[in-house]
Amino acid sequence: MSYQSVADVETRLTKAGYIPSREIATVIFLAQATQKPVLIEGPAGVGKTELAKAVARSLGRELIRLQCYEGLTRPRHFMNGSMPSSCSTPRWSRTKSTISSELRQP
């Protein structure tokens, strides 16, 4: 299952319980279309995890959450698959829909 358009992303995320801006819907659509990851940054409570949960629900996929702390500031660590030293002991949580560095195919 994949998104067909930016409008499709907006509709499906809204049905999944998240009301996206046009910019967020566009980023999600383009990330899926190009099969590239999205780095979501921001302070606690702004909806980063909720966006990821809604994306997973709207695509019918499981989401795996990887949390790292202390010094994880450069997205390139995730782009090349290496784990930064500050993330040598990551905390994983696995539920039906949680935020993730990877949306797994069904």
Buried (B, 14 or more C-beta within 10 A) or exposed (E): EEBEEBEBBBBBBBEBEBEBEEEBBBBBBBBBEEEEBBEBEEEEEEBBBBBBBBBBBBBEBBBBBBBBEEEBEEEEBBEEEEBBEBBEEBEEEEEEBBBBBEBEEE
